[in-house]
Amino acid sequence: MADVGDWFRSLPKFTRYWFGGTVALSLIGRFGIIPPYYFILRYQEVFHSYQLWRPITALLFYPISPQTGFHFLINLYFLVNYSKLLETGVFATRPADYAFLLLFNWLFCTITALFMNMMVLMDPMVLSILYVWCNLNRDTIVNFWFGSQFRALYLPWVLFGFNMILSGGGMAELIGILVGHLYYFLKFEYPAQYGGPTLLNTPSFLESYFPPIVGGMGVDLVSPPPGRHSSALVVVVEELVLVEVTIGDVDTD
């Protein structure tokens, strides 16, 4: 257990809180300590009953069951891996910018989910973070099933395609891709590739709570997206991702 605790404490701040909150709230719902109904996102309860905690709990809660448990573990793997890579990579010296990325993606995932009657946000939120990393490192080579290799740029679409084909799903992944692309385009691509102004500026209150880290190895966030010229790094995406990943039905009893 000490090793697990050491590993958990070694995670960067935002990844650690996101991962820990997801595990805790999902287990609370799984064992019925608090009924899962109070965690899921429902338009009626948010806007008519003023249960304003639901957009947050819908991000952290996932309905664990024999049908969805393995998919939950896969989501945790992607959450820890790609959130950590972003937080300790391009955002290493700018924690406020990473906090803003999480808030931006969470807000748009929530808005979309409310209109589409999606009850939990883990799938689109994790895919949105993965999408940003993959586009910042688009020339990085990833290994996939049967030894296949392709550029990281295509990984979100591969995951979307496999979930759509194997389980008939894919909508949550598609929402995550679209939200991730919205952030990536406005923050990186539009200023760097089209010469436009920076449209996503981190609010000053986040800067005051999470000041820049001096002396780190950061990356200029308005320069051309890094990673396009780098293909030496090989990231292994475990074969587990090809197992059917379905969110299943949420038990609201």
Contacts in CASP RR format, 6 or more apart in sequence:
PFRMAT RR
TARGET T0000
AUTHOR 0000-0000-0000
METHOD contacts of the structure
MODEL  1
MADVGDWFRSLPKFTRYWFGGTVALSLIGRFGIIPPYYFILRYQEVFHSY
QLWRPITALLFYPISPQTGFHFLINLYFLVNYSKLLETGVFATRPADYAF
LLLFNWLFCTITALFMNMMVLMDPMVLSILYVWCNLNRDTIVNFWFGSQF
RALYLPWVLFGFNMILSGGGMAELIGILVGHLYYFLKFEYPAQYGGPTLL
NTPSFLESYFPPIVGGMGVDLVSPPPGRHSSALVVVVEELVLVEVTIGDV
DTD
8 16 0 8 1.000
8 19 0 8 1.000
8 20 0 8 1.000
9 16 0 8 1.000
11 19 0 8 1.000
11 80 0 8 1.000
11 84 0 8 1.000
12 84 0 8 1.000
12 87 0 8 1.000
12 88 0 8 1.000
13 87 0 8 1.000
13 95 0 8 1.000
14 83 0 8 1.000
14 87 0 8 1.000
14 95 0 8 1.000
14 98 0 8 1.000
14 99 0 8 1.000
14 102 0 8 1.000
15 79 0 8 1.000
15 80 0 8 1.000
15 83 0 8 1.000
15 84 0 8 1.000
15 87 0 8 1.000
18 60 0 8 1.000
18 79 0 8 1.000
18 83 0 8 1.000
18 102 0 8 1.000
19 76 0 8 1.000
19 79 0 8 1.000
19 80 0 8 1.000
19 83 0 8 1.000
21 60 0 8 1.000
22 59 0 8 1.000
22 60 0 8 1.000
22 61 0 8 1.000
22 62 0 8 1.000
22 76 0 8 1.000
22 79 0 8 1.000
22 122 0 8 1.000
23 76 0 8 1.000
24 60 0 8 1.000
25 39 0 8 1.000
25 57 0 8 1.000
25 60 0 8 1.000
25 61 0 8 1.000
26 60 0 8 1.000
26 61 0 8 1.000
26 62 0 8 1.000
26 63 0 8 1.000
26 64 0 8 1.000
26 72 0 8 1.000
27 64 0 8 1.000
28 34 0 8 1.000
29 35 0 8 1.000
29 36 0 8 1.000
29 39 0 8 1.000
29 61 0 8 1.000
29 63 0 8 1.000
29 64 0 8 1.000
30 63 0 8 1.000
30 64 0 8 1.000
30 65 0 8 1.000
35 253 0 8 1.000
36 61 0 8 1.000
36 63 0 8 1.000
36 250 0 8 1.000
36 251 0 8 1.000
36 252 0 8 1.000
37 252 0 8 1.000
37 253 0 8 1.000
38 51 0 8 1.000
38 54 0 8 1.000
38 57 0 8 1.000
39 54 0 8 1.000
39 57 0 8 1.000
39 58 0 8 1.000
39 60 0 8 1.000
39 61 0 8 1.000
40 54 0 8 1.000
40 57 0 8 1.000
40 58 0 8 1.000
40 61 0 8 1.000
40 119 0 8 1.000
40 120 0 8 1.000
40 250 0 8 1.000
40 252 0 8 1.000
41 54 0 8 1.000
41 55 0 8 1.000
41 58 0 8 1.000
41 110 0 8 1.000
41 113 0 8 1.000
41 114 0 8 1.000
41 118 0 8 1.000
41 119 0 8 1.000
41 120 0 8 1.000
41 121 0 8 1.000
42 54 0 8 1.000
42 119 0 8 1.000
43 114 0 8 1.000
43 117 0 8 1.000
45 51 0 8 1.000
45 54 0 8 1.000
46 52 0 8 1.000
46 54 0 8 1.000
46 55 0 8 1.000
46 114 0 8 1.000
55 106 0 8 1.000
55 110 0 8 1.000
55 121 0 8 1.000
58 110 0 8 1.000
58 113 0 8 1.000
58 119 0 8 1.000
58 120 0 8 1.000
58 121 0 8 1.000
59 106 0 8 1.000
59 109 0 8 1.000
59 110 0 8 1.000
59 120 0 8 1.000
59 121 0 8 1.000
59 122 0 8 1.000
59 125 0 8 1.000
60 122 0 8 1.000
61 120 0 8 1.000
61 122 0 8 1.000
62 68 0 8 1.000
62 72 0 8 1.000
62 75 0 8 1.000
62 120 0 8 1.000
62 122 0 8 1.000
63 120 0 8 1.000
63 247 0 8 1.000
63 248 0 8 1.000
63 249 0 8 1.000
63 250 0 8 1.000
63 251 0 8 1.000
64 72 0 8 1.000
65 248 0 8 1.000
65 251 0 8 1.000
67 246 0 8 1.000
67 248 0 8 1.000
68 246 0 8 1.000
68 247 0 8 1.000
68 248 0 8 1.000
70 240 0 8 1.000
70 243 0 8 1.000
70 245 0 8 1.000
71 243 0 8 1.000
71 244 0 8 1.000
71 245 0 8 1.000
71 246 0 8 1.000
71 247 0 8 1.000
72 122 0 8 1.000
73 240 0 8 1.000
74 240 0 8 1.000
74 241 0 8 1.000
74 243 0 8 1.000
74 245 0 8 1.000
75 122 0 8 1.000
75 123 0 8 1.000
75 126 0 8 1.000
77 238 0 8 1.000
77 240 0 8 1.000
78 126 0 8 1.000
78 127 0 8 1.000
78 130 0 8 1.000
79 122 0 8 1.000
79 126 0 8 1.000
79 129 0 8 1.000
82 126 0 8 1.000
82 129 0 8 1.000
82 130 0 8 1.000
82 133 0 8 1.000
83 129 0 8 1.000
85 133 0 8 1.000
86 98 0 8 1.000
86 101 0 8 1.000
86 129 0 8 1.000
86 132 0 8 1.000
86 133 0 8 1.000
86 136 0 8 1.000
87 95 0 8 1.000
87 98 0 8 1.000
89 218 0 8 1.000
89 219 0 8 1.000
90 136 0 8 1.000
90 218 0 8 1.000
90 219 0 8 1.000
90 221 0 8 1.000
90 226 0 8 1.000
91 97 0 8 1.000
91 98 0 8 1.000
91 101 0 8 1.000
92 213 0 8 1.000
92 216 0 8 1.000
92 217 0 8 1.000
92 218 0 8 1.000
92 219 0 8 1.000
93 212 0 8 1.000
93 213 0 8 1.000
93 214 0 8 1.000
93 215 0 8 1.000
93 216 0 8 1.000
93 217 0 8 1.000
93 218 0 8 1.000
94 202 0 8 1.000
94 212 0 8 1.000
94 213 0 8 1.000
94 218 0 8 1.000
94 221 0 8 1.000
95 210 0 8 1.000
95 211 0 8 1.000
95 212 0 8 1.000
95 213 0 8 1.000
96 202 0 8 1.000
96 206 0 8 1.000
96 207 0 8 1.000
96 209 0 8 1.000
96 210 0 8 1.000
96 211 0 8 1.000
96 212 0 8 1.000
97 202 0 8 1.000
97 221 0 8 1.000
99 202 0 8 1.000
99 206 0 8 1.000
99 209 0 8 1.000
99 210 0 8 1.000
100 200 0 8 1.000
100 202 0 8 1.000
100 203 0 8 1.000
100 206 0 8 1.000
101 129 0 8 1.000
101 132 0 8 1.000
101 183 0 8 1.000
101 187 0 8 1.000
102 129 0 8 1.000
103 206 0 8 1.000
104 183 0 8 1.000
104 200 0 8 1.000
105 125 0 8 1.000
105 128 0 8 1.000
105 129 0 8 1.000
105 176 0 8 1.000
105 179 0 8 1.000
105 180 0 8 1.000
105 183 0 8 1.000
106 121 0 8 1.000
106 125 0 8 1.000
108 179 0 8 1.000
108 182 0 8 1.000
109 121 0 8 1.000
109 124 0 8 1.000
109 125 0 8 1.000
109 128 0 8 1.000
109 175 0 8 1.000
109 176 0 8 1.000
109 179 0 8 1.000
110 121 0 8 1.000
112 118 0 8 1.000
112 124 0 8 1.000
112 175 0 8 1.000
112 178 0 8 1.000
112 179 0 8 1.000
113 119 0 8 1.000
113 121 0 8 1.000
113 124 0 8 1.000
113 175 0 8 1.000
116 171 0 8 1.000
116 175 0 8 1.000
118 124 0 8 1.000
118 171 0 8 1.000
118 172 0 8 1.000
118 175 0 8 1.000
119 250 0 8 1.000
120 247 0 8 1.000
120 250 0 8 1.000
123 172 0 8 1.000
123 173 0 8 1.000
123 176 0 8 1.000
123 247 0 8 1.000
124 172 0 8 1.000
124 173 0 8 1.000
124 175 0 8 1.000
124 176 0 8 1.000
124 179 0 8 1.000
125 176 0 8 1.000
127 156 0 8 1.000
127 159 0 8 1.000
127 160 0 8 1.000
127 172 0 8 1.000
127 173 0 8 1.000
127 175 0 8 1.000
127 176 0 8 1.000
127 177 0 8 1.000
127 180 0 8 1.000
128 176 0 8 1.000
128 177 0 8 1.000
128 179 0 8 1.000
128 180 0 8 1.000
128 183 0 8 1.000
129 180 0 8 1.000
130 155 0 8 1.000
130 156 0 8 1.000
130 159 0 8 1.000
131 156 0 8 1.000
131 176 0 8 1.000
131 177 0 8 1.000
131 179 0 8 1.000
131 180 0 8 1.000
131 181 0 8 1.000
131 184 0 8 1.000
132 180 0 8 1.000
132 183 0 8 1.000
132 184 0 8 1.000
133 152 0 8 1.000
134 152 0 8 1.000
134 153 0 8 1.000
134 155 0 8 1.000
134 156 0 8 1.000
135 153 0 8 1.000
135 181 0 8 1.000
135 184 0 8 1.000
135 188 0 8 1.000
135 225 0 8 1.000
136 184 0 8 1.000
136 188 0 8 1.000
136 225 0 8 1.000
136 226 0 8 1.000
136 227 0 8 1.000
137 152 0 8 1.000
137 226 0 8 1.000
137 227 0 8 1.000
137 230 0 8 1.000
137 233 0 8 1.000
138 151 0 8 1.000
138 152 0 8 1.000
138 153 0 8 1.000
138 225 0 8 1.000
138 227 0 8 1.000
138 228 0 8 1.000
139 151 0 8 1.000
139 152 0 8 1.000
139 153 0 8 1.000
139 227 0 8 1.000
139 228 0 8 1.000
139 229 0 8 1.000
139 230 0 8 1.000
139 231 0 8 1.000
140 151 0 8 1.000
140 152 0 8 1.000
140 227 0 8 1.000
140 230 0 8 1.000
140 231 0 8 1.000
140 233 0 8 1.000
140 234 0 8 1.000
140 235 0 8 1.000
141 149 0 8 1.000
141 150 0 8 1.000
141 151 0 8 1.000
141 152 0 8 1.000
141 231 0 8 1.000
141 233 0 8 1.000
141 234 0 8 1.000
141 235 0 8 1.000
142 149 0 8 1.000
142 150 0 8 1.000
142 151 0 8 1.000
142 152 0 8 1.000
142 155 0 8 1.000
142 234 0 8 1.000
142 235 0 8 1.000
142 236 0 8 1.000
142 237 0 8 1.000
143 149 0 8 1.000
143 234 0 8 1.000
143 235 0 8 1.000
143 236 0 8 1.000
143 237 0 8 1.000
144 150 0 8 1.000
144 158 0 8 1.000
144 237 0 8 1.000
144 239 0 8 1.000
145 239 0 8 1.000
145 242 0 8 1.000
150 158 0 8 1.000
151 231 0 8 1.000
152 235 0 8 1.000
155 237 0 8 1.000
156 173 0 8 1.000
156 177 0 8 1.000
157 177 0 8 1.000
159 173 0 8 1.000
159 241 0 8 1.000
160 170 0 8 1.000
160 173 0 8 1.000
160 174 0 8 1.000
160 177 0 8 1.000
161 170 0 8 1.000
161 173 0 8 1.000
162 241 0 8 1.000
162 242 0 8 1.000
163 169 0 8 1.000
163 170 0 8 1.000
163 173 0 8 1.000
163 245 0 8 1.000
163 246 0 8 1.000
164 170 0 8 1.000
164 173 0 8 1.000
166 242 0 8 1.000
166 244 0 8 1.000
166 245 0 8 1.000
167 244 0 8 1.000
167 245 0 8 1.000
167 246 0 8 1.000
168 246 0 8 1.000
169 246 0 8 1.000
172 247 0 8 1.000
183 200 0 8 1.000
184 225 0 8 1.000
186 199 0 8 1.000
186 200 0 8 1.000
187 198 0 8 1.000
187 199 0 8 1.000
187 200 0 8 1.000
187 221 0 8 1.000
188 221 0 8 1.000
188 222 0 8 1.000
188 225 0 8 1.000
189 225 0 8 1.000
190 196 0 8 1.000
190 199 0 8 1.000
191 197 0 8 1.000
191 198 0 8 1.000
191 199 0 8 1.000
191 222 0 8 1.000
192 222 0 8 1.000
192 223 0 8 1.000
192 224 0 8 1.000
192 225 0 8 1.000
193 224 0 8 1.000
198 222 0 8 1.000
219 226 0 8 1.000
END
